[in-house]
Amino acid sequence: MRRAADHWWTESKKLAKLTGPILVAQLTQMLMSVVDTVMAGQVSAVDLAAVSVGGSIWVPSTLIVLGLALALAPIISHFDGAQKQHKIANITQQGFYTALIGSLACVVVILAAPLILNAMQVEDAFRTITLEYLFYLLWAIPALVIYMVLRNFCEGLSHTMPSLVIGVIGLLVNIPANYILIYGKFGAPELGGAGCGVATAIVLWVMALGLLLYVLLAKRFKPIALFKQWYRPDWDDIWYTLRIGFPISTSMFFEVSLFAAAALVIAPLGATVVASHQIALNISSLVYMVPLSLSMAVTLRVGFALGAGNPANAMLSHKLATFYGMTFAGVNGLIMYLGGAWLAGLYTNDQAVIQLAATLMGLAAIFTLSDTFQAVAMGTLRGYKDTKVVMFITFLSYWPLGLTVGILLSLTDVIVPAIGAAGMWIGFIVGLSCAAVLLTWRLKVISQRYDREHHLDANGGADKEPA
């Protein structure tokens, strides 16, 4: 019994060591968005709106790059666990090729932005600032590819501290860059909201080059010899990475688009409802950074354990991540339920907004539990490199189920008399709870199948890896 407890404690420490830096890195990214919004808002409402709409085009367009890069983490962690470090340099370089292919989608979306804005029939000043903001971000796409691939290279080797350090550096660069370029300080042109695009491009290049320099100089990466030899594109490896990464990108898109669609659904209900919804969503998003970071960390631990031929430890990592995540979600859910009005009061003095936001945060307390459970299960499945079925599960749970229930409850009397924004949050709960159940079922199927195959082929023949 004591030996088992020691094992749990050892694994818990390893999980925490990975999660902490990832959490800080995720929070710095969120804070950069907050800084952009606040500083653009100081110029004018038009600049604020342009940055907001520009961001809503930019962020979804990057998901394909993020998903393809995230596929590298479990692949590399499998190699690391299996003591096959000699394969890591090649697959990482193939990851660069794969992410570059994915980045073409970013370019296409941004170049299509004029058509999107024309369809929205926005005013000329708004349109000009938004397009300038997005044009500057075009120059950030290569940096995004470099940074995301190298970040997942480091994290795949269970080294998450660079994510923290580079994230903090990015935030520290972002603030003065915004100040100089938005307001035209120190002889720079006054670009207004469009300056956020230039600042973001600068920040991404600083982060990419900083991480590249670290990878080149760090002693721990010398045995990998990442750039000692340059490998040609290997279409088998690229296709292998695409098969894992594209479903990750698609699953992320389904989740992001669910919340975007929800905002559009409740928009006709008025400013008070929209403001209350946004406050509850903002607080929930902040809380979600912990289960998201746990999810990313458990992917690494599961991948390493499976590569080392230790499936039992993979499931131990999942159970511990679920326990810690649900404990955190329970505490925060209680805070949101009991202190919703106080939290909403930090955003506004409008009592109508505060009261409705408090109600929504009561529902968010339940939403947080479902979200945490499904996030950890999804991270574990990525560690198993099982992403295709996850894509279908998230689509069915978020859209045909979650969004449909939300619309019916919010705007119609089909189920009960329309209950406004609360109905959409109940839809969130239904969708995410369904995802949690189905992903847990899928994990049980995959883990049992892996155990059988591993038992039949102790040399790992059932666990296909790229050449």
Residue pairs with C-beta under 8 A, 6 or more apart in sequence:
7 316
8 316
8 320
11 301
11 313
11 316
11 317
11 320
12 320
12 324
14 158
14 301
15 294
15 297
15 298
15 301
15 317
15 320
15 321
15 324
17 160
18 155
18 158
18 160
18 296
18 297
18 300
18 301
19 160
19 293
19 294
19 296
19 297
20 160
20 164
20 293
21 160
21 161
21 162
21 163
21 164
22 155
22 160
22 163
22 164
22 293
22 296
22 297
23 289
23 290
23 293
24 163
24 164
24 167
24 168
25 160
25 163
25 164
25 166
25 167
26 167
26 289
26 292
26 293
27 167
27 289
28 167
28 168
28 170
28 171
29 167
29 170
30 285
30 286
30 289
31 171
32 170
32 171
32 174
32 200
32 203
33 55
35 171
35 174
35 175
35 178
36 51
36 55
36 174
36 178
36 196
36 199
36 200
37 48
37 51
37 52
39 178
39 179
39 182
39 196
40 47
40 48
40 50
40 51
40 182
40 192
40 193
40 196
41 47
41 48
42 182
43 182
43 183
43 192
43 193
44 192
46 123
46 125
46 126
46 129
46 193
47 129
47 182
47 192
47 193
48 193
49 126
50 126
50 129
50 130
50 133
50 193
50 194
51 129
51 133
51 193
51 196
53 117
53 120
53 122
53 126
53 130
54 129
54 130
54 133
54 134
54 137
54 193
54 196
54 197
56 260
57 109
57 110
57 113
57 116
57 130
57 134
58 110
58 134
58 137
59 256
60 109
60 253
60 256
60 257
60 260
61 105
61 106
61 109
61 110
62 106
62 144
63 249
63 252
63 253
63 256
64 102
64 103
64 105
64 106
64 246
64 249
65 99
65 102
65 103
65 105
65 106
65 141
65 144
65 145
65 148
66 148
66 249
66 252
67 102
67 245
67 246
67 247
67 248
67 249
67 250
67 251
67 252
68 95
68 98
68 99
68 101
68 102
68 241
68 242
68 245
68 246
68 248
68 249
69 95
69 99
69 145
69 148
69 149
69 151
69 152
69 245
70 148
70 152
70 245
70 248
70 382
71 95
71 98
71 152
71 241
71 242
71 244
71 245
71 248
71 387
72 91
72 92
72 95
72 149
72 152
72 153
72 156
72 241
72 245
73 152
73 155
73 156
73 296
73 299
73 300
73 303
73 382
74 156
74 244
74 299
74 300
74 302
74 303
74 382
74 383
74 384
74 385
75 91
75 156
75 240
75 241
75 244
75 303
75 385
75 465
75 466
76 88
76 91
76 92
76 152
76 153
76 156
76 157
76 303
77 156
77 157
77 158
77 299
77 300
77 301
77 302
77 303
77 304
77 307
77 383
78 303
78 304
78 306
78 307
78 385
78 463
78 465
79 85
79 87
79 88
79 91
79 307
79 465
80 88
80 156
80 157
80 158
80 303
80 304
80 307
81 303
81 304
81 305
81 306
81 307
81 308
81 309
81 310
82 307
82 308
82 309
82 460
83 308
84 307
84 465
85 223
85 224
87 465
87 466
88 153
88 156
88 157
88 224
88 226
89 224
89 225
89 226
89 227
89 228
89 229
89 231
90 231
90 234
90 237
91 237
91 241
91 466
92 149
92 153
92 226
93 226
93 230
93 231
94 231
94 233
94 234
94 237
94 238
94 241
94 466
95 149
95 152
95 153
95 241
96 145
96 146
96 149
97 233
97 238
98 238
98 241
98 242
98 245
99 145
99 148
99 149
100 145
101 238
101 242
102 245
102 249
103 141
103 142
103 144
103 145
106 141
106 144
107 138
107 141
110 134
110 135
110 137
110 138
113 130
113 131
113 134
114 127
114 131
117 127
117 130
117 131
122 130
129 192
129 193
129 194
130 193
132 191
132 194
132 197
133 193
133 194
133 196
133 197
134 197
135 197
136 194
136 197
136 198
136 200
136 201
137 197
137 200
137 201
139 201
140 200
140 201
140 204
140 205
142 208
143 201
143 204
143 205
143 207
143 208
143 209
144 204
144 208
146 208
146 209
146 211
146 212
147 166
147 204
147 207
147 208
147 211
150 208
150 211
150 212
150 215
151 162
151 163
151 166
151 211
153 215
153 226
154 160
154 162
154 163
154 211
154 215
155 163
155 296
155 300
156 300
156 303
157 220
157 221
157 224
158 300
158 301
158 304
159 220
160 297
160 300
162 211
162 214
162 215
166 207
166 210
166 211
166 214
167 207
169 206
169 207
169 210
170 203
170 204
170 206
170 207
173 202
173 203
173 206
174 199
174 200
174 203
177 198
177 199
177 202
177 203
178 195
178 196
178 199
179 185
180 186
180 188
180 195
181 188
181 189
181 191
181 195
181 196
181 198
181 199
182 190
182 191
182 192
182 193
182 195
182 196
182 199
183 190
183 195
184 190
184 191
191 198
215 221
215 226
216 226
216 227
234 466
234 467
236 466
236 467
237 466
237 467
240 466
241 466
243 387
243 388
244 385
244 387
245 387
247 387
247 388
247 390
247 391
248 382
248 387
248 391
250 391
250 395
251 378
251 387
251 390
251 391
251 394
251 395
254 391
254 394
254 395
254 398
254 399
255 394
255 398
258 398
258 399
258 402
258 403
258 428
258 431
259 281
261 403
262 277
262 403
262 406
262 424
262 427
262 428
263 274
263 277
263 278
265 403
265 406
265 407
265 410
265 411
265 424
266 273
266 274
266 277
266 410
266 420
266 421
266 424
267 274
269 410
269 420
269 421
272 350
272 352
272 353
272 356
273 356
273 420
273 421
275 348
275 350
275 353
275 357
276 344
276 353
276 356
276 357
276 359
276 360
276 421
277 357
277 360
277 421
277 424
279 343
279 344
279 347
279 348
279 353
279 357
279 360
280 340
280 344
280 357
280 360
280 361
280 363
280 364
280 425
282 347
283 336
283 343
283 361
283 364
284 336
284 361
284 364
284 367
284 368
284 371
287 329
287 332
287 336
287 368
288 368
288 371
288 375
290 325
290 328
290 329
290 372
291 325
291 328
291 329
291 371
291 372
291 375
291 376
292 375
294 321
294 324
294 325
294 372
294 375
294 376
294 379
295 321
295 375
295 376
295 378
295 379
296 379
297 321
297 379
298 317
298 318
298 321
298 376
298 379
298 380
298 383
299 379
299 380
299 382
299 383
300 383
301 313
301 314
301 317
301 321
301 383
302 314
302 317
302 318
302 379
302 380
302 382
302 383
302 384
303 383
303 385
305 311
305 313
305 314
305 317
305 383
306 314
306 383
306 384
306 450
306 463
309 454
309 458
309 460
311 447
311 450
311 451
311 454
314 380
314 383
314 384
314 447
315 447
317 380
317 383
318 376
318 377
318 380
318 443
321 376
321 379
321 380
322 373
322 376
322 377
325 372
325 373
325 375
325 376
326 369
326 372
326 373
328 372
329 368
329 369
329 371
329 372
330 369
332 365
332 368
333 364
333 365
333 366
333 368
333 369
334 365
335 343
336 343
336 361
336 362
336 364
336 365
336 368
337 361
337 362
337 365
340 357
340 358
340 359
340 360
340 361
340 362
341 354
341 355
341 357
341 358
343 357
343 358
343 361
344 353
344 354
344 357
344 358
344 361
345 354
347 353
347 357
348 354
356 421
359 422
360 421
360 422
360 425
363 422
363 425
363 426
363 428
363 429
364 425
366 429
367 425
367 428
367 429
367 432
370 429
370 432
370 433
370 435
370 436
371 432
373 436
373 440
374 432
374 435
374 436
374 439
377 436
377 439
377 440
377 442
377 443
378 390
378 394
378 439
380 443
381 387
381 390
381 439
381 442
381 443
381 446
382 390
384 443
384 446
384 447
384 450
386 442
386 446
389 442
390 439
390 442
393 435
393 438
393 439
393 442
394 435
396 434
396 438
397 431
397 432
397 434
397 435
397 438
398 431
398 432
398 435
401 430
401 431
401 434
402 427
402 428
402 430
402 431
402 432
402 434
403 427
403 431
404 427
405 423
405 426
405 427
405 430
405 431
406 423
406 424
406 425
406 426
406 427
406 428
406 431
407 423
407 424
407 427
408 414
408 415
408 423
409 415
409 416
409 418
409 419
409 422
409 423
409 424
409 426
409 427
410 418
410 419
410 420
410 421
410 422
410 423
410 424
410 427
411 418
411 423
412 418
419 426
450 462
450 463
453 462
453 463
454 460
454 462
454 463
456 462
